[in-house]
């Protein structure tokens, strides 16, 4: 399995590609961080967390969310803790060193490999 993370301004995109001899599956999950205003402070979800784990990076936390079919978003705290939410939190506030990323969309593609492509 190969994983590639792409960061865009105010958006995190996680791309996972898995290749076998006959199948190619691609999952793309896009996240946005919640902000109070366009240039305001980032917001942190304060509702009851479904799962908390140690995380070494934003990429690690987003990958954990991408692999969880029920994940709707996550907090990353001090780049050491990841809080996974399986519902849309309602209580969000500015908190130092905490940012909530919400799933914007998730796209799954499965392609079947049928043979070599030949140029005409």
Buried (B, 14 or more C-beta within 10 A) or exposed (E): EEBEBEEEEEEBBBBBBEEEEEEEBBBBBBBBBBBEEEEEEBBBBBBEBBBEEEBEEBBBBBBBBBEBEEBBBBBBBEBEBBBBBBEEBEEBEEBEEBBBBBBEEBEEEEEEEEEEEEEE
